Amino acid sequence: MSKRTVFICRDFMLDYVLDGLSAKLEQAGIEVIRGEAPKPGVKLKYSPDALARAEVAMFSSRSICTREMMMNAPKLRGIVNPTIGLETVDTDAASELGIIVGHGATPENFNSMAEVTVMLILMMMYQPKQAEAVMQGRRERPNPRPEEAWARMMMKRTIGLVGLGRIARGVVERLAGWQLRILAHDPFVKPENVPAGVTMVDLDTVMKESDVVSVLVAVTPDNVGMIGAREFALMKPDAYLVNTSRGAAINERAMYEALRDRRIAGAALDTFEVEPLPADSPLRMLDNVILTPHVVGHTKDVYASFIPAGFESITRILKGELPVHCKNPDIAPKWRARLPSLGTGNAI
């Protein structure tokens, strides 16, 4: 039997994971085809026939998988992303073509992001950088008056969640018992699946009534720039924004202007429209933001989980089994019915 063949992209931010996974697959006797390396700040578009020999393909948030590529891949069984996000993969096309899609929604991944989101919400409310400035002599110690204090308690505040997926639900679990009001907007969540303690509302209500708005959405063509000038105008002037999902969910220019003009109090941002964040980005000039380079929640535990999960998902697909974390399980019957026509069998 000829070797099974897997395509693995390259990604300057995920070299350890992708190189380690490639090595593990090769040790298992699987041929690995590597894609070209993307350039920082640009999402890589491969040639239409890049997957011509591949049975499974892995992409990242910096490499694009199109319908045309899938249609030119006669043996393609499945696509797997190492991380949670799948915005660079045409998942609708994959489902239509009977291609199963998996991703890296490991518990370590979404729980790390839930923990760090709560941390950033707290940092917005308590502003520890201000206390650090006092310690370092860069700021006067405030008098013990409410009007001079910068920290605010979380208790009895309103936290707004834009998106109610795995990470957001982890945030809700971690905020249980904090005596908070939690609002959420997610048009895809059915009423019976809403966690206890969460009130589902429209996006305008989240923006208007929240003391901290946390953006936790997967980006699709329908929600790019969903938070723009209009939405920022709805926020309280002392409210904060936290984005630990995808930069494309926010109109970055509108956000910058709202922060610059103090129409909102501040923001904690781990992700941007262009990554790495350009050196000349005006966001870097603001004093009311926390900026981190899409790494703030990338724990040792997350990185340790990616290679085993990716290996298991890829080898499961090669065996005719669903990946560990499946994005389109509803097409499983269609996918299984298609496998015999590929002529590659299910043995590794």
Short mmCIF file of the C-alpha atoms (twelve columns), coordinates in Angstrom:
data_MODEL
# 
_entry.id   MODEL 
# 
loop_
_atom_site.group_PDB 
_atom_site.id 
_atom_site.type_symbol 
_atom_site.label_atom_id 
_atom_site.label_alt_id 
_atom_site.label_comp_id 
_atom_site.label_asym_id 
_atom_site.label_seq_id 
_atom_site.Cartn_x 
_atom_site.Cartn_y 
_atom_site.Cartn_z 
_atom_site.pdbx_PDB_model_num 
ATOM 1   C CA . MET A 1   0.000   0.000  0.000  1 
ATOM 2   C CA . SER A 2   1.271   3.488  -0.863 1 
ATOM 3   C CA . LYS A 3   1.879   6.000  1.894  1 
ATOM 4   C CA . ARG A 4   -0.971  8.156  3.158  1 
ATOM 5   C CA . THR A 5   -0.416  11.826 2.341  1 
ATOM 6   C CA . VAL A 6   -1.073  14.866 4.514  1 
ATOM 7   C CA . PHE A 7   -0.569  18.557 3.701  1 
ATOM 8   C CA . ILE A 8   0.672   20.747 6.585  1 
ATOM 9   C CA . CYS A 9   0.928   24.525 6.203  1 
ATOM 10  C CA . ARG A 10  3.753   26.625 7.594  1 
ATOM 11  C CA . ASP A 11  3.169   29.482 10.020 1 
ATOM 12  C CA . PHE A 12  5.829   31.642 11.665 1 
ATOM 13  C CA . MET A 13  3.687   31.842 14.840 1 
ATOM 14  C CA . LEU A 14  3.084   28.083 15.078 1 
ATOM 15  C CA . ASP A 15  6.364   26.570 13.857 1 
ATOM 16  C CA . TYR A 16  6.833   24.448 16.989 1 
ATOM 17  C CA . VAL A 17  3.380   22.888 16.631 1 
ATOM 18  C CA . LEU A 18  3.381   22.383 12.866 1 
ATOM 19  C CA . ASP A 19  6.967   21.099 12.669 1 
ATOM 20  C CA . GLY A 20  6.427   18.775 15.625 1 
ATOM 21  C CA . LEU A 21  3.201   17.432 14.168 1 
ATOM 22  C CA . SER A 22  4.853   16.872 10.783 1 
ATOM 23  C CA . ALA A 23  7.660   14.911 12.432 1 
ATOM 24  C CA . LYS A 24  5.197   12.780 14.402 1 
ATOM 25  C CA . LEU A 25  3.195   11.962 11.260 1 
ATOM 26  C CA . GLU A 26  6.348   11.045 9.355  1 
ATOM 27  C CA . GLN A 27  7.425   8.754  12.193 1 
ATOM 28  C CA . ALA A 28  4.075   7.002  11.758 1 
ATOM 29  C CA . GLY A 29  4.899   6.344  8.093  1 
ATOM 30  C CA . ILE A 30  2.723   9.130  6.672  1 
ATOM 31  C CA . GLU A 31  4.047   11.333 3.880  1 
ATOM 32  C CA . VAL A 32  3.884   15.035 4.763  1 
ATOM 33  C CA . ILE A 33  3.765   17.799 2.162  1 
ATOM 34  C CA . ARG A 34  4.647   21.201 3.601  1 
ATOM 35  C CA . GLY A 35  3.196   24.443 2.294  1 
ATOM 36  C CA . GLU A 36  5.197   27.594 1.714  1 
ATOM 37  C CA . ALA A 37  5.723   30.032 4.578  1 
ATOM 38  C CA . PRO A 38  3.423   33.060 4.900  1 
ATOM 39  C CA . LYS A 39  4.815   36.548 5.382  1 
ATOM 40  C CA . PRO A 40  3.955   38.452 8.568  1 
ATOM 41  C CA . GLY A 41  0.853   40.578 8.099  1 
ATOM 42  C CA . VAL A 42  -0.353  38.768 4.967  1 
ATOM 43  C CA . LYS A 43  -2.648  35.735 4.759  1 
ATOM 44  C CA . LEU A 44  -1.152  33.233 2.342  1 
ATOM 45  C CA . LYS A 45  -3.154  32.085 -0.687 1 
ATOM 46  C CA . TYR A 46  -1.938  28.786 -2.130 1 
ATOM 47  C CA . SER A 47  -2.226  27.687 -5.748 1 
ATOM 48  C CA . PRO A 48  -5.517  25.959 -6.662 1 
ATOM 49  C CA . ASP A 49  -3.800  22.574 -6.976 1 
ATOM 50  C CA . ALA A 50  -1.846  22.741 -3.694 1 
ATOM 51  C CA . LEU A 51  -3.874  19.845 -2.262 1 
ATOM 52  C CA . ALA A 52  -3.844  17.674 -5.387 1 
ATOM 53  C CA . ARG A 53  -2.296  14.681 -3.547 1 
ATOM 54  C CA . ALA A 54  -3.511  15.342 -0.011 1 
ATOM 55  C CA . GLU A 55  -5.960  13.182 1.925  1 
ATOM 56  C CA . VAL A 56  -5.974  15.514 4.930  1 
ATOM 57  C CA . ALA A 57  -4.844  19.143 5.037  1 
ATOM 58  C CA . MET A 58  -3.959  21.455 7.906  1 
ATOM 59  C CA . PHE A 59  -4.216  25.238 7.678  1 
ATOM 60  C CA . SER A 60  -3.829  28.057 10.198 1 
ATOM 61  C CA . SER A 61  -5.333  31.514 10.622 1 
ATOM 62  C CA . ARG A 62  -2.572  32.846 8.349  1 
ATOM 63  C CA . SER A 63  -3.145  30.451 5.409  1 
ATOM 64  C CA . ILE A 64  -6.267  30.221 3.285  1 
ATOM 65  C CA . CYS A 65  -8.118  27.121 2.085  1 
ATOM 66  C CA . THR A 66  -10.572 27.891 -0.718 1 
ATOM 67  C CA . ARG A 67  -13.377 26.012 -2.420 1 
ATOM 68  C CA . GLU A 68  -11.244 25.846 -5.582 1 
ATOM 69  C CA . MET A 69  -8.435  24.107 -3.694 1 
ATOM 70  C CA . MET A 70  -10.862 21.522 -2.316 1 
ATOM 71  C CA . MET A 71  -12.382 20.894 -5.733 1 
ATOM 72  C CA . ASN A 72  -8.894  20.266 -7.128 1 
ATOM 73  C CA . ALA A 73  -8.130  17.729 -4.377 1 
ATOM 74  C CA . PRO A 74  -9.683  14.422 -5.516 1 
ATOM 75  C CA . LYS A 75  -8.461  12.470 -2.465 1 
ATOM 76  C CA . LEU A 76  -9.218  15.065 0.214  1 
ATOM 77  C CA . ARG A 77  -11.067 13.573 3.184  1 
ATOM 78  C CA . GLY A 78  -10.692 16.277 5.783  1 
ATOM 79  C CA . ILE A 79  -9.262  19.604 6.883  1 
ATOM 80  C CA . VAL A 80  -7.898  20.260 10.358 1 
ATOM 81  C CA . ASN A 81  -6.773  23.544 11.893 1 
ATOM 82  C CA . PRO A 82  -4.395  23.309 14.870 1 
ATOM 83  C CA . THR A 83  -6.212  26.104 16.724 1 
ATOM 84  C CA . ILE A 84  -9.896  26.922 17.304 1 
ATOM 85  C CA . GLY A 85  -10.318 29.511 14.549 1 
ATOM 86  C CA . LEU A 86  -11.415 28.381 11.083 1 
ATOM 87  C CA . GLU A 87  -12.023 31.732 9.432  1 
ATOM 88  C CA . THR A 88  -9.451  31.015 6.690  1 
ATOM 89  C CA . VAL A 89  -11.173 27.781 5.670  1 
ATOM 90  C CA . ASP A 90  -14.284 27.830 3.492  1 
ATOM 91  C CA . THR A 91  -16.211 25.563 5.842  1 
ATOM 92  C CA . ASP A 92  -19.452 25.934 3.859  1 
ATOM 93  C CA . ALA A 93  -17.693 24.604 0.772  1 
ATOM 94  C CA . ALA A 94  -16.167 21.763 2.786  1 
ATOM 95  C CA . SER A 95  -19.572 20.692 4.066  1 
ATOM 96  C CA . GLU A 96  -21.127 20.921 0.609  1 
ATOM 97  C CA . LEU A 97  -18.324 18.790 -0.840 1 
ATOM 98  C CA . GLY A 98  -18.511 16.167 1.927  1 
ATOM 99  C CA . ILE A 99  -15.185 17.087 3.534  1 
ATOM 100 C CA . ILE A 100 -15.020 16.768 7.314  1 
ATOM 101 C CA . VAL A 101 -13.482 19.669 9.262  1 
ATOM 102 C CA . GLY A 102 -11.706 19.459 12.615 1 
ATOM 103 C CA . HIS A 103 -9.914  22.027 14.749 1 
ATOM 104 C CA . GLY A 104 -7.890  22.469 17.918 1 
ATOM 105 C CA . ALA A 105 -10.673 23.143 20.389 1 
ATOM 106 C CA . THR A 106 -8.806  21.324 23.137 1 
ATOM 107 C CA . PRO A 107 -9.907  21.941 26.748 1 
ATOM 108 C CA . GLU A 108 -6.478  23.458 27.419 1 
ATOM 109 C CA . ASN A 109 -7.031  25.908 24.559 1 
ATOM 110 C CA . PHE A 110 -10.477 27.256 25.344 1 
ATOM 111 C CA . ASN A 111 -10.017 27.134 29.109 1 
ATOM 112 C CA . SER A 112 -6.710  29.037 28.900 1 
ATOM 113 C CA . MET A 113 -8.454  31.675 26.808 1 
ATOM 114 C CA . ALA A 114 -11.361 31.814 29.254 1 
ATOM 115 C CA . GLU A 115 -8.956  32.314 32.172 1 
ATOM 116 C CA . VAL A 116 -6.980  35.045 30.427 1 
ATOM 117 C CA . THR A 117 -10.174 36.818 29.332 1 
ATOM 118 C CA . VAL A 118 -11.286 37.025 32.955 1 
ATOM 119 C CA . MET A 119 -7.797  38.301 33.850 1 
ATOM 120 C CA . LEU A 120 -8.020  41.088 31.269 1 
ATOM 121 C CA . ILE A 121 -11.542 42.020 32.379 1 
ATOM 122 C CA . LEU A 122 -10.183 42.350 35.916 1 
ATOM 123 C CA . MET A 123 -7.194  44.365 34.715 1 
ATOM 124 C CA . MET A 124 -9.529  46.780 32.975 1 
ATOM 125 C CA . MET A 125 -11.581 47.234 36.126 1 
ATOM 126 C CA . TYR A 126 -8.664  47.444 38.575 1 
ATOM 127 C CA . GLN A 127 -5.984  49.073 36.384 1 
ATOM 128 C CA . PRO A 128 -2.917  47.561 38.136 1 
ATOM 129 C CA . LYS A 129 -0.610  49.542 35.823 1 
ATOM 130 C CA . GLN A 130 -1.688  52.693 37.657 1 
ATOM 131 C CA . ALA A 131 -0.694  51.193 41.010 1 
ATOM 132 C CA . GLU A 132 2.616   50.089 39.493 1 
ATOM 133 C CA . ALA A 133 3.232   53.665 38.313 1 
ATOM 134 C CA . VAL A 134 2.807   54.862 41.911 1 
ATOM 135 C CA . MET A 135 5.307   52.270 43.125 1 
ATOM 136 C CA . GLN A 136 7.803   53.372 40.487 1 
ATOM 137 C CA . GLY A 137 7.385   57.063 41.296 1 
ATOM 138 C CA . ARG A 138 5.791   57.889 37.947 1 
ATOM 139 C CA . ARG A 139 2.478   58.804 39.535 1 
ATOM 140 C CA . GLU A 140 1.409   60.427 42.802 1 
ATOM 141 C CA . ARG A 141 -0.244  58.211 45.362 1 
ATOM 142 C CA . PRO A 142 -3.951  59.069 45.260 1 
ATOM 143 C CA . ASN A 143 -5.773  60.489 48.238 1 
ATOM 144 C CA . PRO A 144 -8.301  58.092 49.782 1 
ATOM 145 C CA . ARG A 145 -11.259 59.655 48.002 1 
ATOM 146 C CA . PRO A 146 -13.609 57.890 45.560 1 
ATOM 147 C CA . GLU A 147 -13.022 60.519 42.892 1 
ATOM 148 C CA . GLU A 148 -9.256  59.908 42.920 1 
ATOM 149 C CA . ALA A 149 -9.343  56.098 42.848 1 
ATOM 150 C CA . TRP A 150 -9.056  54.377 39.484 1 
ATOM 151 C CA . ALA A 151 -10.061 50.818 40.454 1 
ATOM 152 C CA . ARG A 152 -13.657 49.620 40.355 1 
ATOM 153 C CA . MET A 153 -15.097 46.430 41.802 1 
ATOM 154 C CA . MET A 154 -16.474 43.750 39.513 1 
ATOM 155 C CA . MET A 155 -19.282 43.012 41.971 1 
ATOM 156 C CA . LYS A 156 -22.677 44.260 40.765 1 
ATOM 157 C CA . ARG A 157 -21.251 45.326 37.398 1 
ATOM 158 C CA . THR A 158 -22.494 44.189 33.995 1 
ATOM 159 C CA . ILE A 159 -20.262 42.075 31.769 1 
ATOM 160 C CA . GLY A 160 -21.277 41.754 28.127 1 
ATOM 161 C CA . LEU A 161 -20.207 38.809 25.985 1 
ATOM 162 C CA . VAL A 162 -20.280 39.091 22.196 1 
ATOM 163 C CA . GLY A 163 -20.377 35.414 21.298 1 
ATOM 164 C CA . LEU A 164 -21.283 32.486 23.538 1 
ATOM 165 C CA . GLY A 165 -19.070 29.639 22.352 1 
ATOM 166 C CA . ARG A 166 -16.663 27.476 24.328 1 
ATOM 167 C CA . ILE A 167 -14.438 30.319 25.534 1 
ATOM 168 C CA . ALA A 168 -17.337 32.556 26.517 1 
ATOM 169 C CA . ARG A 169 -18.976 29.703 28.420 1 
ATOM 170 C CA . GLY A 170 -15.677 29.180 30.235 1 
ATOM 171 C CA . VAL A 171 -15.757 32.869 31.177 1 
ATOM 172 C CA . VAL A 172 -19.296 32.464 32.499 1 
ATOM 173 C CA . GLU A 173 -18.236 29.459 34.614 1 
ATOM 174 C CA . ARG A 174 -15.324 31.399 36.097 1 
ATOM 175 C CA . LEU A 175 -17.458 34.434 36.934 1 
ATOM 176 C CA . ALA A 176 -20.103 32.397 38.754 1 
ATOM 177 C CA . GLY A 177 -20.506 33.677 42.298 1 
ATOM 178 C CA . TRP A 178 -19.107 37.145 41.550 1 
ATOM 179 C CA . GLN A 179 -22.543 38.782 41.893 1 
ATOM 180 C CA . LEU A 180 -22.424 40.020 38.324 1 
ATOM 181 C CA . ARG A 181 -25.009 40.641 35.683 1 
ATOM 182 C CA . ILE A 182 -23.911 38.797 32.522 1 
ATOM 183 C CA . LEU A 183 -25.393 39.704 29.147 1 
ATOM 184 C CA . ALA A 184 -24.609 37.833 25.936 1 
ATOM 185 C CA . HIS A 185 -25.340 38.186 22.256 1 
ATOM 186 C CA . ASP A 186 -25.119 35.164 19.986 1 
ATOM 187 C CA . PRO A 187 -27.806 34.560 17.341 1 
ATOM 188 C CA . PHE A 188 -26.769 30.913 16.977 1 
ATOM 189 C CA . VAL A 189 -27.437 29.844 20.582 1 
ATOM 190 C CA . LYS A 190 -30.800 28.221 21.245 1 
ATOM 191 C CA . PRO A 191 -32.673 29.303 24.415 1 
ATOM 192 C CA . GLU A 192 -32.374 25.832 25.945 1 
ATOM 193 C CA . ASN A 193 -28.572 25.992 25.644 1 
ATOM 194 C CA . VAL A 194 -28.065 29.286 27.480 1 
ATOM 195 C CA . PRO A 195 -25.956 28.819 30.651 1 
ATOM 196 C CA . ALA A 196 -27.468 29.677 34.015 1 
ATOM 197 C CA . GLY A 197 -26.846 33.280 34.998 1 
ATOM 198 C CA . VAL A 198 -26.699 34.602 31.418 1 
ATOM 199 C CA . THR A 199 -29.311 36.859 29.849 1 
ATOM 200 C CA . MET A 200 -29.432 36.771 26.051 1 
ATOM 201 C CA . VAL A 201 -29.972 40.176 24.448 1 
ATOM 202 C CA . ASP A 202 -29.313 41.927 21.153 1 
ATOM 203 C CA . LEU A 203 -25.919 43.439 20.336 1 
ATOM 204 C CA . ASP A 204 -27.075 46.995 21.000 1 
ATOM 205 C CA . THR A 205 -28.091 46.093 24.555 1 
ATOM 206 C CA . VAL A 206 -24.711 44.459 25.208 1 
ATOM 207 C CA . MET A 207 -22.926 47.588 24.005 1 
ATOM 208 C CA . LYS A 208 -25.185 50.035 25.884 1 
ATOM 209 C CA . GLU A 209 -25.420 48.351 29.268 1 
ATOM 210 C CA . SER A 210 -22.071 46.615 29.827 1 
ATOM 211 C CA . ASP A 211 -19.231 47.916 31.981 1 
ATOM 212 C CA . VAL A 212 -16.903 45.571 30.081 1 
ATOM 213 C CA . VAL A 213 -17.626 44.179 26.610 1 
ATOM 214 C CA . SER A 214 -15.723 40.973 25.849 1 
ATOM 215 C CA . VAL A 215 -15.504 39.958 22.184 1 
ATOM 216 C CA . LEU A 216 -15.406 36.168 21.812 1 
ATOM 217 C CA . VAL A 217 -16.628 35.417 18.300 1 
ATOM 218 C CA . ALA A 218 -15.429 33.272 15.442 1 
ATOM 219 C CA . VAL A 219 -15.103 35.539 12.405 1 
ATOM 220 C CA . THR A 220 -17.186 34.752 9.316  1 
ATOM 221 C CA . PRO A 221 -17.868 36.823 6.186  1 
ATOM 222 C CA . ASP A 222 -21.125 37.930 7.842  1 
ATOM 223 C CA . ASN A 223 -19.611 39.454 10.984 1 
ATOM 224 C CA . VAL A 224 -16.372 41.103 9.857  1 
ATOM 225 C CA . GLY A 225 -16.267 44.550 11.479 1 
ATOM 226 C CA . MET A 226 -19.456 43.844 13.424 1 
ATOM 227 C CA . ILE A 227 -18.360 46.288 16.130 1 
ATOM 228 C CA . GLY A 228 -17.832 49.645 14.468 1 
ATOM 229 C CA . ALA A 229 -18.411 53.355 15.034 1 
ATOM 230 C CA . ARG A 230 -22.129 52.904 15.685 1 
ATOM 231 C CA . GLU A 231 -21.546 50.219 18.312 1 
ATOM 232 C CA . PHE A 232 -18.769 52.177 20.054 1 
ATOM 233 C CA . ALA A 233 -21.100 55.184 20.233 1 
ATOM 234 C CA . LEU A 234 -23.526 53.049 22.257 1 
ATOM 235 C CA . MET A 235 -20.973 52.199 24.966 1 
ATOM 236 C CA . LYS A 236 -20.745 53.976 28.313 1 
ATOM 237 C CA . PRO A 237 -17.861 56.478 28.489 1 
ATOM 238 C CA . ASP A 238 -16.393 54.549 31.454 1 
ATOM 239 C CA . ALA A 239 -16.780 51.126 29.809 1 
ATOM 240 C CA . TYR A 240 -13.966 48.892 28.563 1 
ATOM 241 C CA . LEU A 241 -13.512 46.544 25.627 1 
ATOM 242 C CA . VAL A 242 -11.621 43.222 25.734 1 
ATOM 243 C CA . ASN A 243 -10.866 41.316 22.515 1 
ATOM 244 C CA . THR A 244 -9.273  37.875 22.783 1 
ATOM 245 C CA . SER A 245 -10.881 36.375 19.665 1 
ATOM 246 C CA . ARG A 246 -10.167 37.878 16.243 1 
ATOM 247 C CA . GLY A 247 -9.185  41.402 15.231 1 
ATOM 248 C CA . ALA A 248 -11.399 41.298 12.136 1 
ATOM 249 C CA . ALA A 249 -14.517 41.313 14.338 1 
ATOM 250 C CA . ILE A 250 -13.838 44.975 15.145 1 
ATOM 251 C CA . ASN A 251 -13.482 48.006 12.899 1 
ATOM 252 C CA . GLU A 252 -10.023 48.970 14.119 1 
ATOM 253 C CA . ARG A 253 -10.152 52.580 12.941 1 
ATOM 254 C CA . ALA A 254 -13.462 53.172 14.700 1 
ATOM 255 C CA . MET A 255 -12.068 51.563 17.865 1 
ATOM 256 C CA . TYR A 256 -8.942  53.716 17.745 1 
ATOM 257 C CA . GLU A 257 -11.010 56.901 17.415 1 
ATOM 258 C CA . ALA A 258 -13.277 55.903 20.315 1 
ATOM 259 C CA . LEU A 259 -10.225 55.255 22.506 1 
ATOM 260 C CA . ARG A 260 -8.347  58.367 21.362 1 
ATOM 261 C CA . ASP A 261 -11.317 60.612 22.043 1 
ATOM 262 C CA . ARG A 262 -12.025 58.913 25.401 1 
ATOM 263 C CA . ARG A 263 -15.511 57.979 24.274 1 
ATOM 264 C CA . ILE A 264 -14.750 54.657 25.972 1 
ATOM 265 C CA . ALA A 265 -12.386 54.259 28.913 1 
ATOM 266 C CA . GLY A 266 -9.960  51.721 27.498 1 
ATOM 267 C CA . ALA A 267 -9.347  48.366 25.877 1 
ATOM 268 C CA . ALA A 268 -7.312  45.177 26.249 1 
ATOM 269 C CA . LEU A 269 -6.477  43.778 22.822 1 
ATOM 270 C CA . ASP A 270 -4.711  40.522 21.991 1 
ATOM 271 C CA . THR A 271 -5.641  40.391 18.320 1 
ATOM 272 C CA . PHE A 272 -5.762  42.831 15.424 1 
ATOM 273 C CA . GLU A 273 -6.847  43.290 11.808 1 
ATOM 274 C CA . VAL A 274 -3.224  42.848 10.691 1 
ATOM 275 C CA . GLU A 275 -0.867  40.647 12.695 1 
ATOM 276 C CA . PRO A 276 1.754   41.300 13.855 1 
ATOM 277 C CA . LEU A 277 0.381   44.753 14.704 1 
ATOM 278 C CA . PRO A 278 2.252   47.197 12.416 1 
ATOM 279 C CA . ALA A 279 4.923   49.318 14.101 1 
ATOM 280 C CA . ASP A 280 3.152   52.471 12.910 1 
ATOM 281 C CA . SER A 281 -0.304  51.462 14.178 1 
ATOM 282 C CA . PRO A 282 -1.906  54.425 15.983 1 
ATOM 283 C CA . LEU A 283 -3.072  52.006 18.679 1 
ATOM 284 C CA . ARG A 284 0.532   51.907 19.919 1 
ATOM 285 C CA . MET A 285 0.353   55.634 20.737 1 
ATOM 286 C CA . LEU A 286 -2.571  55.340 23.150 1 
ATOM 287 C CA . ASP A 287 -2.162  55.300 26.923 1 
ATOM 288 C CA . ASN A 288 -5.506  53.622 27.675 1 
ATOM 289 C CA . VAL A 289 -4.868  50.239 26.048 1 
ATOM 290 C CA . ILE A 290 -3.198  46.949 26.883 1 
ATOM 291 C CA . LEU A 291 -1.731  45.456 23.696 1 
ATOM 292 C CA . THR A 292 -0.450  41.879 23.485 1 
ATOM 293 C CA . PRO A 293 0.684   40.079 20.281 1 
ATOM 294 C CA . HIS A 294 -1.953  37.301 20.043 1 
ATOM 295 C CA . VAL A 295 -0.118  35.297 22.675 1 
ATOM 296 C CA . VAL A 296 -1.561  36.337 26.034 1 
ATOM 297 C CA . GLY A 297 -3.494  33.096 26.550 1 
ATOM 298 C CA . HIS A 298 -1.005  30.727 24.930 1 
ATOM 299 C CA . THR A 299 -0.034  28.683 27.950 1 
ATOM 300 C CA . LYS A 300 2.421   25.804 28.160 1 
ATOM 301 C CA . ASP A 301 -0.644  23.595 28.505 1 
ATOM 302 C CA . VAL A 302 -2.135  24.850 25.223 1 
ATOM 303 C CA . TYR A 303 1.009   24.198 23.211 1 
ATOM 304 C CA . ALA A 304 1.412   20.766 24.791 1 
ATOM 305 C CA . SER A 305 -2.139  19.862 23.715 1 
ATOM 306 C CA . PHE A 306 -1.929  20.834 20.046 1 
ATOM 307 C CA . ILE A 307 0.396   18.155 18.652 1 
ATOM 308 C CA . PRO A 308 -1.361  15.137 20.241 1 
ATOM 309 C CA . ALA A 309 -4.803  16.510 19.314 1 
ATOM 310 C CA . GLY A 310 -3.752  17.334 15.757 1 
ATOM 311 C CA . PHE A 311 -2.119  13.929 15.282 1 
ATOM 312 C CA . GLU A 312 -5.159  12.101 16.598 1 
ATOM 313 C CA . SER A 313 -7.581  14.118 14.453 1 
ATOM 314 C CA . ILE A 314 -5.544  13.564 11.272 1 
ATOM 315 C CA . THR A 315 -5.043  9.848  11.850 1 
ATOM 316 C CA . ARG A 316 -8.694  9.395  12.772 1 
ATOM 317 C CA . ILE A 317 -9.744  10.975 9.472  1 
ATOM 318 C CA . LEU A 318 -7.342  8.702  7.593  1 
ATOM 319 C CA . LYS A 319 -9.004  5.734  9.339  1 
ATOM 320 C CA . GLY A 320 -12.487 6.921  8.384  1 
ATOM 321 C CA . GLU A 321 -13.296 8.261  11.857 1 
ATOM 322 C CA . LEU A 322 -14.401 11.749 12.900 1 
ATOM 323 C CA . PRO A 323 -11.716 14.125 14.223 1 
ATOM 324 C CA . VAL A 324 -11.441 14.710 17.964 1 
ATOM 325 C CA . HIS A 325 -13.022 18.162 17.738 1 
ATOM 326 C CA . CYS A 326 -15.334 18.271 14.713 1 
ATOM 327 C CA . LYS A 327 -16.741 21.504 13.279 1 
ATOM 328 C CA . ASN A 328 -19.316 19.959 10.915 1 
ATOM 329 C CA . PRO A 329 -20.434 16.655 12.482 1 
ATOM 330 C CA . ASP A 330 -23.837 17.001 10.791 1 
ATOM 331 C CA . ILE A 331 -22.279 15.928 7.458  1 
ATOM 332 C CA . ALA A 332 -20.826 12.703 8.927  1 
ATOM 333 C CA . PRO A 333 -23.230 10.386 6.995  1 
ATOM 334 C CA . LYS A 334 -22.488 12.204 3.726  1 
ATOM 335 C CA . TRP A 335 -18.749 12.108 4.487  1 
ATOM 336 C CA . ARG A 336 -18.716 8.378  5.265  1 
ATOM 337 C CA . ALA A 337 -20.696 7.637  2.124  1 
ATOM 338 C CA . ARG A 338 -18.124 9.524  0.064  1 
ATOM 339 C CA . LEU A 339 -15.015 7.759  1.475  1 
ATOM 340 C CA . PRO A 340 -15.186 4.552  -0.630 1 
ATOM 341 C CA . SER A 341 -15.109 6.624  -3.823 1 
ATOM 342 C CA . LEU A 342 -11.734 8.121  -2.865 1 
ATOM 343 C CA . GLY A 343 -9.997  4.793  -3.382 1 
ATOM 344 C CA . THR A 344 -7.516  5.193  -0.549 1 
ATOM 345 C CA . GLY A 345 -9.019  2.862  2.037  1 
ATOM 346 C CA . ASN A 346 -9.028  3.411  5.797  1 
ATOM 347 C CA . ALA A 347 -5.831  1.653  6.838  1 
ATOM 348 C CA . ILE A 348 -2.742  3.574  7.914  1 
# 
